[in-house]
Amino acid sequence: MPSKSEAPFPPDYRAARKAFIAACTGMRADAISRAHMGRPGPDGKPVFIDSVAMGSRDAKTAVLLIANDMDASIAITTLLQDGVLVPDGMRLVAVHALDPFAFVNLPGDPAWSEAMLKAIATEDLSRVTKLTILAYGVAEDELPAIFPTDRKVRLIRKHANSPINAAQIRKAVTAEFARA
């Protein structure tokens, strides 16, 4: 499906964040924002990890999309702007800026990012037993094992370090939902 909105896009973290939140609102989904209270961005304002969850809260199968660079931000935001259908009984959680400091060219805070990812997992993926993680702009060693092993969660980590677009992400998400 061709994207109707992969056109000129916000050039920086603040504008990309605003576009992600607007895309969530456009889908009638609430973005959850988690501010880093200990360290501001270079403009003196807080930085955030934003996330959105769609689909059944009781889902046993889910896809977790993580955008951690501008290309992935554009692709995931475009996916949301164009609309995404989550099959019945499944869940999709998208995370924007797992390390928001990377967007503003500062050294990250891995402990904070890990704690926020754990919070997202607890809040949005607590009943999931089969999880696929599609992480874009994230190195494998940056994705901690955040899920308790007693839940028999199957983690499938897919990484893309090359530029990604909304069509590629839509194809990957669709494939993971079809596999379930």
Backbone as JSON Lines, residues from 0, in Angstrom:
{"i":0,"aa":"M","n":[0.85,-1.17,0.0],"ca":[0.0,0.0,0.0],"c":[0.89,1.23,0.0]}
{"i":1,"aa":"P","n":[0.8,2.1,-0.97],"ca":[1.64,3.27,-0.99],"c":[1.28,4.22,0.15]}
{"i":2,"aa":"S","n":[2.28,4.86,0.65],"ca":[2.08,5.76,1.77],"c":[1.57,7.1,1.27]}
{"i":3,"aa":"K","n":[0.56,7.61,1.96],"ca":[0.04,8.92,1.58],"c":[0.79,10.05,2.27]}
{"i":4,"aa":"S","n":[1.63,9.69,3.27],"ca":[2.21,10.77,4.05],"c":[3.73,10.73,4.14]}
{"i":5,"aa":"E","n":[4.4,9.83,3.44],"ca":[5.85,9.79,3.5],"c":[6.39,10.86,2.56]}
{"i":6,"aa":"A","n":[6.29,12.06,2.99],"ca":[6.69,13.23,2.23],"c":[7.64,14.02,3.13]}
{"i":7,"aa":"P","n":[7.75,15.33,2.94],"ca":[8.6,16.1,3.83],"c":[8.23,15.82,5.28]}
{"i":8,"aa":"F","n":[9.23,15.59,6.09],"ca":[8.99,15.18,7.48],"c":[9.78,16.06,8.42]}
{"i":9,"aa":"P","n":[9.35,16.13,9.65],"ca":[10.05,16.96,10.63],"c":[11.55,16.64,10.68]}
{"i":10,"aa":"P","n":[12.37,17.65,10.75],"ca":[13.82,17.46,10.66],"c":[14.52,17.16,11.98]}
{"i":11,"aa":"D","n":[13.83,17.22,13.1],"ca":[14.52,17.05,14.37],"c":[13.67,16.29,15.38]}
{"i":12,"aa":"Y","n":[14.26,16.0,16.52],"ca":[13.6,15.19,17.54],"c":[12.27,15.8,17.99]}
{"i":13,"aa":"R","n":[12.25,17.08,18.31],"ca":[11.02,17.7,18.83],"c":[9.89,17.61,17.8]}
{"i":14,"aa":"A","n":[10.19,17.93,16.56],"ca":[9.17,17.87,15.51],"c":[8.75,16.43,15.23]}
{"i":15,"aa":"A","n":[9.72,15.5,15.25],"ca":[9.39,14.09,15.02],"c":[8.51,13.56,16.15]}
{"i":16,"aa":"R","n":[8.8,13.95,17.37],"ca":[7.99,13.54,18.52],"c":[6.56,14.06,18.37]}
{"i":17,"aa":"K","n":[6.46,15.32,18.01],"ca":[5.13,15.92,17.83],"c":[4.35,15.2,16.73]}
{"i":18,"aa":"A","n":[5.02,14.83,15.65],"ca":[4.36,14.11,14.55],"c":[3.91,12.72,15.01]}
{"i":19,"aa":"F","n":[4.72,12.02,15.81],"ca":[4.34,10.71,16.33],"c":[3.08,10.83,17.19]}
{"i":20,"aa":"I","n":[3.06,11.79,18.09],"ca":[1.9,11.99,18.97],"c":[0.66,12.35,18.15]}
{"i":21,"aa":"A","n":[0.84,13.19,17.14],"ca":[-0.29,13.56,16.28],"c":[-0.81,12.34,15.52]}
{"i":22,"aa":"A","n":[0.1,11.47,15.07],"ca":[-0.33,10.25,14.36],"c":[-1.12,9.34,15.3]}
{"i":23,"aa":"C","n":[-0.68,9.25,16.55],"ca":[-1.43,8.45,17.53],"c":[-2.82,9.03,17.73]}
{"i":24,"aa":"T","n":[-2.9,10.33,17.89],"ca":[-4.18,11.01,18.08],"c":[-5.08,10.78,16.87]}
{"i":25,"aa":"G","n":[-4.49,10.83,15.68],"ca":[-5.25,10.6,14.46],"c":[-5.85,9.2,14.4]}
{"i":26,"aa":"M","n":[-5.22,8.26,15.08],"ca":[-5.74,6.88,15.13],"c":[-6.66,6.68,16.33]}
{"i":27,"aa":"R","n":[-6.92,7.76,17.04],"ca":[-7.72,7.71,18.28],"c":[-7.07,6.8,19.32]}
{"i":28,"aa":"A","n":[-5.75,6.88,19.39],"ca":[-4.97,6.13,20.37],"c":[-4.18,7.13,21.19]}
{"i":29,"aa":"D","n":[-4.09,6.88,22.47],"ca":[-3.38,7.79,23.35],"c":[-1.9,7.43,23.44]}
{"i":30,"aa":"A","n":[-1.06,8.39,23.14],"ca":[0.38,8.21,23.33],"c":[0.68,8.41,24.81]}
{"i":31,"aa":"I","n":[1.55,7.58,25.34],"ca":[2.01,7.72,26.71],"c":[3.42,8.27,26.64]}
{"i":32,"aa":"S","n":[3.67,9.35,27.38],"ca":[4.97,10.0,27.36],"c":[5.67,9.81,28.7]}
{"i":33,"aa":"R","n":[6.93,9.44,28.62],"ca":[7.75,9.25,29.81],"c":[8.93,10.19,29.71]}
{"i":34,"aa":"A","n":[8.96,11.19,30.59],"ca":[10.0,12.22,30.55],"c":[11.22,11.79,31.36]}
{"i":35,"aa":"H","n":[12.38,12.13,30.84],"ca":[13.62,11.94,31.6],"c":[13.75,13.18,32.48]}
{"i":36,"aa":"M","n":[13.56,12.99,33.75],"ca":[13.53,14.14,34.67],"c":[14.92,14.57,35.12]}
{"i":37,"aa":"G","n":[15.92,13.72,34.94],"ca":[17.24,14.03,35.46],"c":[18.13,14.79,34.5]}
{"i":38,"aa":"R","n":[17.78,14.81,33.23],"ca":[18.69,15.4,32.25],"c":[17.9,15.93,31.07]}
{"i":39,"aa":"P","n":[18.0,17.22,30.78],"ca":[17.27,17.78,29.64],"c":[18.05,17.6,28.34]}
{"i":40,"aa":"G","n":[17.36,17.89,27.25],"ca":[18.01,17.92,25.95],"c":[18.86,19.17,25.83]}
{"i":41,"aa":"P","n":[19.55,19.37,24.71],"ca":[20.44,20.52,24.55],"c":[19.69,21.86,24.56]}
{"i":42,"aa":"D","n":[18.38,21.83,24.35],"ca":[17.6,23.07,24.38],"c":[17.08,23.38,25.78]}
{"i":43,"aa":"G","n":[17.47,22.54,26.77],"ca":[17.03,22.75,28.14],"c":[15.68,22.15,28.47]}
{"i":44,"aa":"K","n":[15.01,21.58,27.48],"ca":[13.69,20.98,27.68],"c":[13.84,19.47,27.9]}
{"i":45,"aa":"P","n":[12.86,18.86,28.57],"ca":[12.94,17.41,28.8],"c":[12.88,16.63,27.49]}
{"i":46,"aa":"V","n":[13.45,15.43,27.53],"ca":[13.31,14.49,26.42],"c":[12.41,13.36,26.9]}
{"i":47,"aa":"F","n":[11.8,12.67,25.94],"ca":[10.77,11.68,26.25],"c":[10.95,10.41,25.45]}
{"i":48,"aa":"I","n":[10.47,9.33,26.03],"ca":[10.16,8.11,25.28],"c":[8.64,8.1,25.19]}
{"i":49,"aa":"D","n":[8.11,8.02,23.99],"ca":[6.66,7.98,23.79],"c":[6.28,6.6,23.26]}
{"i":50,"aa":"S","n":[5.1,6.14,23.67],"ca":[4.63,4.85,23.18],"c":[3.13,4.88,22.98]}
{"i":51,"aa":"V","n":[2.65,3.94,22.19],"ca":[1.22,3.79,21.96],"c":[0.93,2.3,21.86]}
{"i":52,"aa":"A","n":[-0.2,1.89,22.4],"ca":[-0.62,0.49,22.35],"c":[-1.97,0.41,21.65]}
{"i":53,"aa":"M","n":[-2.1,-0.55,20.75],"ca":[-3.34,-0.76,20.03],"c":[-3.69,-2.23,20.04]}
{"i":54,"aa":"G","n":[-4.97,-2.52,20.04],"ca":[-5.43,-3.89,20.06],"c":[-5.84,-4.32,21.45]}
{"i":55,"aa":"S","n":[-6.14,-5.58,21.56],"ca":[-6.67,-6.12,22.81],"c":[-5.66,-6.11,23.94]}
{"i":56,"aa":"R","n":[-6.07,-5.57,25.08],"ca":[-5.21,-5.57,26.27],"c":[-4.97,-7.0,26.76]}
{"i":57,"aa":"D","n":[-5.9,-7.92,26.45],"ca":[-5.78,-9.32,26.87],"c":[-5.04,-10.19,25.85]}
{"i":58,"aa":"A","n":[-4.49,-9.58,24.82],"ca":[-3.83,-10.34,23.75],"c":[-2.69,-11.19,24.29]}
{"i":59,"aa":"K","n":[-2.55,-12.36,23.72],"ca":[-1.44,-13.25,24.04],"c":[-0.31,-13.09,23.02]}
{"i":60,"aa":"T","n":[-0.61,-12.49,21.88],"ca":[0.36,-12.27,20.81],"c":[0.49,-10.78,20.55]}
{"i":61,"aa":"A","n":[1.73,-10.32,20.43],"ca":[1.95,-8.89,20.19],"c":[3.21,-8.65,19.38]}
{"i":62,"aa":"V","n":[3.23,-7.49,18.76],"ca":[4.42,-6.97,18.09],"c":[4.79,-5.68,18.78]}
{"i":63,"aa":"L","n":[6.06,-5.58,19.14],"ca":[6.6,-4.37,19.74],"c":[7.52,-3.72,18.72]}
{"i":64,"aa":"L","n":[7.13,-2.55,18.23],"ca":[7.93,-1.78,17.28],"c":[8.73,-0.74,18.05]}
{"i":65,"aa":"I","n":[10.02,-0.67,17.78],"ca":[10.85,0.33,18.46],"c":[11.56,1.15,17.39]}
{"i":66,"aa":"A","n":[11.37,2.46,17.46],"ca":[12.07,3.39,16.58],"c":[13.12,4.12,17.41]}
{"i":67,"aa":"N","n":[14.36,4.05,16.97],"ca":[15.41,4.7,17.74],"c":[16.33,5.54,16.87]}
{"i":68,"aa":"D","n":[15.86,5.9,15.7],"ca":[16.59,6.85,14.87],"c":[15.58,7.57,13.98]}
{"i":69,"aa":"M","n":[16.03,8.56,13.27],"ca":[15.09,9.39,12.5],"c":[14.4,8.6,11.4]}
{"i":70,"aa":"D","n":[15.13,7.73,10.69],"ca":[14.49,6.94,9.62],"c":[13.37,6.09,10.18]}
{"i":71,"aa":"A","n":[13.63,5.41,11.3],"ca":[12.59,4.57,11.92],"c":[11.45,5.42,12.46]}
{"i":72,"aa":"S","n":[11.76,6.57,12.99],"ca":[10.72,7.48,13.48],"c":[9.78,7.87,12.34]}
{"i":73,"aa":"I","n":[10.35,8.25,11.23],"ca":[9.55,8.63,10.07],"c":[8.69,7.44,9.62]}
{"i":74,"aa":"A","n":[9.3,6.26,9.54],"ca":[8.58,5.08,9.05],"c":[7.44,4.68,9.98]}
{"i":75,"aa":"I","n":[7.7,4.64,11.27],"ca":[6.65,4.23,12.21],"c":[5.56,5.28,12.3]}
{"i":76,"aa":"T","n":[5.94,6.54,12.29],"ca":[4.93,7.61,12.32],"c":[4.08,7.56,11.06]}
{"i":77,"aa":"T","n":[4.7,7.32,9.92],"ca":[3.96,7.21,8.66],"c":[3.01,6.01,8.71]}
{"i":78,"aa":"L","n":[3.48,4.9,9.24],"ca":[2.62,3.73,9.4],"c":[1.37,4.09,10.2]}
{"i":79,"aa":"L","n":[1.55,4.79,11.3],"ca":[0.42,5.2,12.13],"c":[-0.48,6.2,11.4]}
{"i":80,"aa":"Q","n":[0.13,7.15,10.69],"ca":[-0.66,8.14,9.94],"c":[-1.51,7.47,8.88]}
{"i":81,"aa":"D","n":[-0.96,6.47,8.23],"ca":[-1.69,5.77,7.16],"c":[-2.72,4.8,7.72]}
{"i":82,"aa":"G","n":[-2.57,4.45,8.98],"ca":[-3.5,3.52,9.63],"c":[-2.95,2.11,9.63]}
{"i":83,"aa":"V","n":[-3.14,1.44,10.71],"ca":[-2.69,0.07,10.83],"c":[-3.79,-0.73,11.5]}
{"i":84,"aa":"L","n":[-4.09,-1.87,10.94],"ca":[-5.15,-2.73,11.47],"c":[-4.52,-3.82,12.31]}
{"i":85,"aa":"V","n":[-4.89,-3.87,13.56],"ca":[-4.4,-4.91,14.46],"c":[-5.47,-6.0,14.5]}
{"i":86,"aa":"P","n":[-5.09,-7.23,14.13],"ca":[-6.08,-8.31,14.13],"c":[-6.68,-8.55,15.52]}
{"i":87,"aa":"D","n":[-7.9,-9.06,15.53],"ca":[-8.56,-9.38,16.8],"c":[-7.67,-10.29,17.64]}
{"i":88,"aa":"G","n":[-7.63,-10.02,18.92],"ca":[-6.87,-10.85,19.84],"c":[-5.38,-10.61,19.82]}
{"i":89,"aa":"M","n":[-4.94,-9.56,19.13],"ca":[-3.51,-9.26,19.05],"c":[-3.28,-7.82,19.5]}
{"i":90,"aa":"R","n":[-2.02,-7.49,19.7],"ca":[-1.66,-6.16,20.21],"c":[-0.44,-5.65,19.45]}
{"i":91,"aa":"L","n":[-0.43,-4.36,19.23],"ca":[0.72,-3.68,18.62],"c":[1.11,-2.54,19.55]}
{"i":92,"aa":"V","n":[2.36,-2.5,19.93],"ca":[2.89,-1.42,20.75],"c":[4.04,-0.78,19.98]}
{"i":93,"aa":"A","n":[3.98,0.53,19.79],"ca":[5.04,1.26,19.1],"c":[5.72,2.19,20.09]}
{"i":94,"aa":"V","n":[7.05,2.18,20.06],"ca":[7.85,3.03,20.94],"c":[8.64,4.0,20.07]}
{"i":95,"aa":"H","n":[8.51,5.27,20.39],"ca":[9.22,6.32,19.66],"c":[10.36,6.83,20.53]}
{"i":96,"aa":"A","n":[11.57,6.74,20.01],"ca":[12.77,7.27,20.67],"c":[13.11,6.52,21.95]}
{"i":97,"aa":"L","n":[13.45,5.23,21.8],"ca":[13.87,4.46,22.97],"c":[15.04,5.15,23.67]}
{"i":98,"aa":"D","n":[15.91,5.77,22.91],"ca":[16.98,6.6,23.48],"c":[16.84,8.0,22.88]}
{"i":99,"aa":"P","n":[16.02,8.85,23.52],"ca":[15.79,10.17,22.93],"c":[17.05,11.03,22.85]}
{"i":100,"aa":"F","n":[18.03,10.71,23.66],"ca":[19.28,11.49,23.59],"c":[19.99,11.27,22.26]}
{"i":101,"aa":"A","n":[19.84,10.08,21.67],"ca":[20.45,9.82,20.37],"c":[19.89,10.76,19.31]}
{"i":102,"aa":"F","n":[18.6,11.1,19.44],"ca":[17.99,12.02,18.48],"c":[18.58,13.43,18.58]}
{"i":103,"aa":"V","n":[19.09,13.77,19.74],"ca":[19.64,15.12,19.93],"c":[21.16,15.08,20.04]}
{"i":104,"aa":"N","n":[21.74,13.97,19.56],"ca":[23.2,13.8,19.47],"c":[23.91,13.96,20.81]}
{"i":105,"aa":"L","n":[23.35,13.37,21.85],"ca":[23.98,13.34,23.16],"c":[24.19,11.89,23.57]}
{"i":106,"aa":"P","n":[25.13,11.65,24.47],"ca":[25.27,10.28,24.99],"c":[23.98,9.86,25.68]}
{"i":107,"aa":"G","n":[23.6,8.6,25.49],"ca":[22.35,8.11,26.04],"c":[22.41,7.8,27.52]}
{"i":108,"aa":"D","n":[21.3,7.35,28.03],"ca":[21.16,6.92,29.41],"c":[20.54,5.52,29.36]}
{"i":109,"aa":"P","n":[21.36,4.48,29.12],"ca":[20.82,3.13,28.93],"c":[19.99,2.63,30.11]}
{"i":110,"aa":"A","n":[20.37,2.95,31.32],"ca":[19.59,2.48,32.48],"c":[18.18,3.06,32.46]}
{"i":111,"aa":"W","n":[18.05,4.32,32.1],"ca":[16.73,4.95,32.05],"c":[15.9,4.34,30.9]}
{"i":112,"aa":"S","n":[16.53,4.19,29.73],"ca":[15.82,3.6,28.6],"c":[15.34,2.19,28.94]}
{"i":113,"aa":"E","n":[16.18,1.39,29.6],"ca":[15.79,0.04,29.99],"c":[14.64,0.08,30.99]}
{"i":114,"aa":"A","n":[14.7,0.99,31.95],"ca":[13.62,1.1,32.95],"c":[12.31,1.49,32.27]}
{"i":115,"aa":"M","n":[12.36,2.4,31.29],"ca":[11.14,2.82,30.61],"c":[10.6,1.69,29.73]}
{"i":116,"aa":"L","n":[11.49,0.92,29.1],"ca":[11.03,-0.21,28.29],"c":[10.37,-1.26,29.19]}
{"i":117,"aa":"K","n":[10.91,-1.46,30.37],"ca":[10.28,-2.38,31.34],"c":[8.9,-1.86,31.73]}
{"i":118,"aa":"A","n":[8.77,-0.54,31.92],"ca":[7.46,0.04,32.26],"c":[6.47,-0.18,31.13]}
{"i":119,"aa":"I","n":[6.9,0.03,29.91],"ca":[6.03,-0.19,28.74],"c":[5.61,-1.66,28.69]}
{"i":120,"aa":"A","n":[6.56,-2.56,28.9],"ca":[6.25,-4.0,28.88],"c":[5.24,-4.34,29.98]}
{"i":121,"aa":"T","n":[5.43,-3.78,31.15],"ca":[4.52,-4.06,32.27],"c":[3.12,-3.51,32.0]}
{"i":122,"aa":"E","n":[3.05,-2.31,31.47],"ca":[1.76,-1.66,31.25],"c":[1.02,-2.18,30.02]}
{"i":123,"aa":"D","n":[1.74,-2.44,28.97],"ca":[1.09,-2.71,27.68],"c":[1.21,-4.15,27.19]}
{"i":124,"aa":"L","n":[2.09,-4.94,27.8],"ca":[2.33,-6.29,27.28],"c":[2.27,-7.34,28.38]}
{"i":125,"aa":"S","n":[1.58,-7.04,29.45],"ca":[1.61,-7.9,30.63],"c":[1.01,-9.29,30.41]}
{"i":126,"aa":"R","n":[0.12,-9.44,29.47],"ca":[-0.53,-10.74,29.25],"c":[0.02,-11.49,28.03]}
{"i":127,"aa":"V","n":[0.96,-10.86,27.38],"ca":[1.52,-11.43,26.15],"c":[2.43,-12.62,26.47]}
{"i":128,"aa":"T","n":[2.25,-13.7,25.71],"ca":[3.12,-14.86,25.84],"c":[3.94,-15.11,24.57]}
{"i":129,"aa":"K","n":[3.57,-14.43,23.5],"ca":[4.32,-14.54,22.25],"c":[4.56,-13.13,21.73]}
{"i":130,"aa":"L","n":[5.8,-12.71,21.78],"ca":[6.14,-11.33,21.44],"c":[7.2,-11.3,20.37]}
{"i":131,"aa":"T","n":[6.97,-10.48,19.36],"ca":[7.97,-10.19,18.35],"c":[8.42,-8.75,18.56]}
{"i":132,"aa":"I","n":[9.72,-8.56,18.64],"ca":[10.25,-7.21,18.75],"c":[10.88,-6.84,17.41]}
{"i":133,"aa":"L","n":[10.39,-5.78,16.81],"ca":[10.97,-5.23,15.59],"c":[11.64,-3.92,16.0]}
{"i":134,"aa":"A","n":[12.94,-3.96,16.15],"ca":[13.68,-2.81,16.66],"c":[14.51,-2.2,15.54]}
{"i":135,"aa":"Y","n":[14.28,-0.94,15.29],"ca":[14.97,-0.23,14.22],"c":[15.84,0.86,14.81]}
{"i":136,"aa":"G","n":[17.12,0.85,14.45],"ca":[18.05,1.82,14.99],"c":[18.53,1.44,16.38]}
{"i":137,"aa":"V","n":[18.39,0.16,16.72],"ca":[18.78,-0.34,18.04],"c":[19.74,-1.5,17.83]}
{"i":138,"aa":"A","n":[20.88,-1.46,18.5],"ca":[21.82,-2.58,18.46],"c":[21.29,-3.69,19.36]}
{"i":139,"aa":"E","n":[21.62,-4.94,19.03],"ca":[21.09,-6.07,19.79],"c":[21.44,-5.98,21.27]}
{"i":140,"aa":"D","n":[22.63,-5.5,21.59],"ca":[23.01,-5.43,23.0],"c":[22.28,-4.31,23.74]}
{"i":141,"aa":"E","n":[21.53,-3.48,23.02],"ca":[20.74,-2.44,23.66],"c":[19.34,-2.92,24.07]}
{"i":142,"aa":"L","n":[18.97,-4.13,23.64],"ca":[17.67,-4.69,24.0],"c":[17.86,-5.7,25.13]}
{"i":143,"aa":"P","n":[17.56,-5.29,26.33],"ca":[17.74,-6.21,27.45],"c":[16.66,-7.29,27.46]}
{"i":144,"aa":"A","n":[16.93,-8.34,28.16],"ca":[15.92,-9.39,28.37],"c":[15.0,-8.88,29.48]}
{"i":145,"aa":"I","n":[13.93,-8.2,29.09],"ca":[13.1,-7.5,30.07],"c":[11.88,-8.27,30.51]}
{"i":146,"aa":"F","n":[11.66,-9.45,29.93],"ca":[10.44,-10.17,30.25],"c":[10.75,-11.36,31.14]}
{"i":147,"aa":"P","n":[9.96,-11.59,32.16],"ca":[10.18,-12.74,33.04],"c":[10.1,-14.03,32.26]}
{"i":148,"aa":"T","n":[11.01,-14.94,32.52],"ca":[11.04,-16.19,31.78],"c":[9.89,-17.11,32.18]}
{"i":149,"aa":"D","n":[9.29,-16.87,33.34],"ca":[8.2,-17.75,33.77],"c":[6.94,-17.55,32.92]}
{"i":150,"aa":"R","n":[6.89,-16.5,32.11],"ca":[5.73,-16.28,31.26],"c":[5.9,-16.96,29.9]}
{"i":151,"aa":"K","n":[7.0,-17.6,29.68],"ca":[7.28,-18.28,28.41],"c":[7.1,-17.35,27.22]}
{"i":152,"aa":"V","n":[7.6,-16.16,27.37],"ca":[7.54,-15.19,26.28],"c":[8.63,-15.54,25.28]}
{"i":153,"aa":"R","n":[8.21,-15.62,24.04],"ca":[9.14,-15.92,22.96],"c":[9.53,-14.59,22.32]}
{"i":154,"aa":"L","n":[10.78,-14.25,22.44],"ca":[11.26,-13.0,21.87],"c":[11.91,-13.27,20.52]}
{"i":155,"aa":"I","n":[11.45,-12.57,19.53],"ca":[12.07,-12.62,18.22],"c":[12.55,-11.2,17.95]}
{"i":156,"aa":"R","n":[13.83,-11.03,17.96],"ca":[14.37,-9.68,17.77],"c":[14.83,-9.52,16.33]}
{"i":157,"aa":"K","n":[14.32,-8.5,15.71],"ca":[14.73,-8.19,14.35],"c":[15.28,-6.77,14.37]}
{"i":158,"aa":"H","n":[16.4,-6.59,13.74],"ca":[17.06,-5.28,13.78],"c":[17.29,-4.81,12.35]}
{"i":159,"aa":"A","n":[17.23,-3.55,12.18],"ca":[17.53,-2.97,10.89],"c":[18.39,-1.75,11.14]}
{"i":160,"aa":"N","n":[19.56,-1.77,10.62],"ca":[20.45,-0.62,10.78],"c":[20.52,0.22,9.51]}
{"i":161,"aa":"S","n":[19.84,-0.22,8.47],"ca":[19.81,0.55,7.24],"c":[18.5,1.34,7.21]}
{"i":162,"aa":"P","n":[18.42,2.34,6.37],"ca":[17.18,3.12,6.31],"c":[15.97,2.23,6.07]}
{"i":163,"aa":"I","n":[14.89,2.57,6.72],"ca":[13.66,1.78,6.68],"c":[12.52,2.7,6.29]}
{"i":164,"aa":"N","n":[11.5,2.15,5.66],"ca":[10.34,3.0,5.35],"c":[9.07,2.33,5.86]}
{"i":165,"aa":"A","n":[7.97,3.05,5.77],"ca":[6.7,2.57,6.32],"c":[6.23,1.3,5.63]}
{"i":166,"aa":"A","n":[6.45,1.17,4.34],"ca":[6.02,-0.03,3.63],"c":[6.76,-1.26,4.15]}
{"i":167,"aa":"Q","n":[8.05,-1.12,4.42],"ca":[8.83,-2.24,4.95],"c":[8.35,-2.62,6.35]}
{"i":168,"aa":"I","n":[8.06,-1.61,7.17],"ca":[7.58,-1.89,8.53],"c":[6.19,-2.53,8.47]}
{"i":169,"aa":"R","n":[5.32,-2.01,7.62],"ca":[3.98,-2.6,7.47],"c":[4.09,-4.07,7.06]}
{"i":170,"aa":"K","n":[4.98,-4.37,6.12],"ca":[5.17,-5.74,5.66],"c":[5.66,-6.63,6.81]}
{"i":171,"aa":"A","n":[6.61,-6.14,7.6],"ca":[7.15,-6.92,8.72],"c":[6.08,-7.15,9.8]}
{"i":172,"aa":"V","n":[5.31,-6.12,10.13],"ca":[4.26,-6.26,11.13],"c":[3.19,-7.24,10.65]}
{"i":173,"aa":"T","n":[2.75,-7.09,9.42],"ca":[1.74,-7.97,8.83],"c":[2.22,-9.41,8.85]}
{"i":174,"aa":"A","n":[3.48,-9.63,8.49],"ca":[4.04,-10.98,8.48],"c":[4.05,-11.58,9.88]}
{"i":175,"aa":"E","n":[4.39,-10.79,10.86],"ca":[4.43,-11.31,12.24],"c":[3.02,-11.62,12.76]}
{"i":176,"aa":"F","n":[2.04,-10.79,12.42],"ca":[0.67,-11.1,12.84],"c":[0.16,-12.35,12.13]}
{"i":177,"aa":"A","n":[0.52,-12.52,10.85],"ca":[0.08,-13.69,10.1],"c":[0.72,-14.97,10.64]}
{"i":178,"aa":"R","n":[1.93,-14.87,11.14],"ca":[2.64,-16.03,11.67],"c":[1.99,-16.55,12.95]}
{"i":179,"aa":"A","n":[1.29,-15.68,13.66],"ca":[0.75,-16.06,14.98],"c":[-0.33,-17.07,14.93]}
